[in-house]
């Protein structure tokens, strides 16, 4: 069962992370070796499967001591540098792709609920920077399935039991679908 959950999680992360960055001010960069990616406050979206190392440094780093690892599909919080932000591709990778936004975190936090349907239904279209947490209502009578809209089915969805939650680094809510066998069951979600 753990292998199946990990496989579904990996597939979901892949499908959610290959979407283009949601913010209009995001620049996609290819990183090879320590590369300066910005100054001041930035947000980084790891777009390649090997992840990316990030470091705040006055000069080009020569090692990884003090670096922050951002795994595949993750979006960092707003990072403010004292010097410059540098990025390095993950282990065993010749290069990596990242999205870099120069603006700070969005001030608006989105929260809502959605009722499950017998077929996959996308959450509403809303750009996200820091991702989303989805929770099945504790009053639900059955599991609600969550997954990427392109592949969600009764046999592929990640089941959220009543009260259970999952977090995703999605750049838009509409890339996530829900479905359930009891059409009075629902999920609630929040993110920014």
C-alpha positions as CSV (number, residue, x, y, z in Angstrom):
1,X,0.0,0.0,0.0
2,X,2.9,2.4,0.8
3,X,4.4,1.8,-2.6
4,X,1.1,2.5,-4.2
5,X,0.7,5.8,-2.2
6,X,4.2,6.8,-3.1
7,X,3.7,6.1,-6.7
8,X,0.4,8.1,-6.8
9,X,2.2,10.9,-5.0
10,X,5.1,10.9,-7.5
11,X,2.7,10.9,-10.4
12,X,0.6,13.7,-8.9
13,X,3.8,15.7,-8.2
14,X,5.0,15.2,-11.8
15,X,1.6,16.3,-13.3
16,X,1.3,19.3,-11.0
17,X,4.9,20.4,-11.4
18,X,5.2,20.4,-15.1
19,X,2.5,23.0,-15.4
20,X,3.9,26.4,-16.3
21,X,4.5,28.8,-13.3
22,X,1.2,30.6,-12.5
23,X,2.6,34.1,-11.9
24,X,3.0,36.6,-14.8
25,X,6.3,37.8,-13.3
26,X,7.9,34.3,-13.3
27,X,10.9,33.6,-15.4
28,X,11.9,30.0,-16.3
29,X,15.6,29.5,-16.0
30,X,17.9,26.5,-16.7
31,X,20.6,26.1,-14.0
32,X,24.0,24.5,-14.6
33,X,26.4,24.8,-11.7
34,X,25.9,27.6,-9.2
35,X,24.0,30.3,-11.1
36,X,22.9,33.7,-9.7
37,X,19.1,33.8,-10.0
38,X,18.2,37.1,-8.3
39,X,18.6,39.5,-5.4
40,X,16.2,40.8,-2.8
41,X,13.0,38.8,-2.4
42,X,12.2,35.9,-4.8
43,X,10.0,32.9,-5.0
44,X,11.4,29.7,-6.6
45,X,9.4,26.9,-8.2
46,X,11.4,23.6,-8.8
47,X,10.3,22.4,-12.2
48,X,12.7,19.5,-12.7
49,X,12.6,16.0,-11.0
50,X,16.0,16.4,-9.4
51,X,15.1,19.5,-7.4
52,X,17.3,22.5,-6.8
53,X,19.7,23.8,-4.1
54,X,19.3,27.5,-3.2
55,X,21.9,29.7,-1.3
56,X,22.1,33.3,-0.2
57,X,25.7,34.4,-0.8
58,X,27.7,37.6,-1.5
59,X,29.8,35.6,-4.1
60,X,29.3,32.5,-6.2
61,X,29.2,29.5,-3.8
62,X,31.9,26.8,-4.0
63,X,30.1,24.2,-1.8
64,X,26.6,23.4,-0.5
65,X,27.0,24.1,3.2
66,X,24.1,26.3,4.3
67,X,22.1,25.7,1.1
68,X,18.4,25.0,1.1
69,X,17.1,22.1,-0.9
70,X,13.8,22.6,-2.8
71,X,12.4,19.2,-4.0
72,X,10.7,18.6,-7.4
73,X,7.4,20.3,-7.7
74,X,7.8,22.5,-4.6
75,X,7.4,26.3,-4.5
76,X,9.5,28.1,-1.9
77,X,8.1,30.8,0.4
78,X,9.3,34.3,-0.3
79,X,13.1,34.2,0.2
80,X,14.9,37.5,1.0
81,X,18.7,37.5,0.4
82,X,21.3,39.5,2.2
83,X,23.5,39.0,-0.8
84,X,22.4,37.3,-4.0
85,X,20.4,34.1,-4.6
86,X,22.2,31.3,-6.3
87,X,20.8,28.0,-7.5
88,X,22.5,24.6,-8.1
89,X,20.9,21.6,-9.8
90,X,20.1,18.5,-7.7
91,X,22.4,15.5,-7.4
92,X,23.3,13.6,-10.6
93,X,21.7,16.2,-12.9
94,X,23.5,18.0,-15.6
95,X,21.1,20.9,-15.3
96,X,17.7,21.8,-13.9
97,X,14.7,24.1,-14.6
98,X,13.3,26.5,-12.1
99,X,10.7,29.3,-12.2
100,X,11.8,32.5,-10.4
101,X,9.4,35.3,-9.4
102,X,10.8,38.5,-8.1
103,X,7.6,39.6,-6.2
104,X,6.8,38.7,-2.6
105,X,4.1,36.4,-1.4
106,X,0.5,37.1,-2.3
107,X,-1.4,38.9,0.4
108,X,-4.7,37.0,-0.4
109,X,-5.4,33.7,1.2
110,X,-8.0,31.6,-0.7
111,X,-10.4,29.2,1.1
112,X,-13.5,27.5,0.0
113,X,-15.4,24.1,-0.1
114,X,-16.4,21.9,-2.9
115,X,-18.9,19.1,-3.0
116,X,-17.8,15.7,-4.4
117,X,-19.4,14.4,-7.6
118,X,-19.4,10.9,-9.1
119,X,-17.0,12.0,-11.8
120,X,-13.8,14.1,-11.5
121,X,-14.5,17.8,-11.0
122,X,-11.7,20.4,-11.0
123,X,-11.3,22.9,-8.2
124,X,-11.9,26.5,-9.4
125,X,-9.2,28.2,-11.4
126,X,-7.1,30.2,-9.0
127,X,-3.3,30.9,-9.3
128,X,-1.3,29.7,-6.3
129,X,2.2,30.6,-5.3
130,X,2.6,28.5,-2.1
131,X,0.3,25.6,-2.9
132,X,-2.9,24.4,-1.3
133,X,-4.1,22.2,1.6
134,X,-7.2,20.0,0.8
135,X,-9.1,18.4,3.7
136,X,-12.1,16.1,3.6
137,X,-14.8,17.3,5.9
138,X,-14.9,15.4,9.2
139,X,-18.7,14.9,8.6
140,X,-18.2,13.0,5.3
141,X,-19.5,9.5,5.2
142,X,-16.9,8.1,2.8
143,X,-13.5,8.9,1.3
144,X,-13.2,11.7,-1.2
145,X,-10.7,11.0,-4.0
146,X,-8.1,13.7,-5.0
147,X,-5.7,13.7,-8.0
148,X,-4.7,15.3,-11.2
149,X,-7.6,16.0,-13.5
150,X,-6.1,14.1,-16.4
151,X,-6.0,10.8,-14.6
152,X,-8.3,10.8,-11.6
153,X,-10.6,7.8,-11.4
154,X,-11.9,5.5,-8.7
155,X,-8.8,3.3,-9.1
156,X,-6.2,6.1,-9.2
157,X,-7.3,8.8,-6.8
158,X,-5.7,9.5,-3.4
159,X,-8.4,8.8,-0.9
160,X,-9.0,11.4,1.8
161,X,-10.8,9.7,4.7
162,X,-13.2,12.0,6.7
163,X,-11.0,14.7,8.4
164,X,-7.8,13.7,6.5
165,X,-5.8,16.3,4.6
166,X,-3.2,16.5,1.9
167,X,-1.0,19.4,0.7
168,X,0.1,20.1,-2.9
169,X,2.5,22.6,-4.5
170,X,0.0,23.3,-7.3
171,X,0.4,26.5,-9.2
172,X,-3.3,26.6,-10.0
173,X,-6.2,25.0,-8.1
174,X,-7.8,23.8,-11.4
175,X,-5.1,21.2,-11.9
176,X,-6.6,19.3,-8.9
177,X,-9.8,17.3,-9.2
178,X,-12.0,15.6,-6.6
179,X,-14.6,12.9,-6.8
180,X,-16.6,10.8,-4.4
181,X,-19.2,8.1,-4.1
182,X,-21.4,10.1,-1.8
183,X,-22.5,13.4,-3.4
184,X,-23.1,15.1,-0.1
185,X,-19.5,14.7,0.9
186,X,-17.1,17.6,0.4
187,X,-13.6,19.0,0.8
188,X,-12.4,22.3,2.1
189,X,-9.2,23.9,0.8
190,X,-7.0,26.8,1.5
191,X,-3.8,28.3,0.0
192,X,-2.2,31.3,-1.5
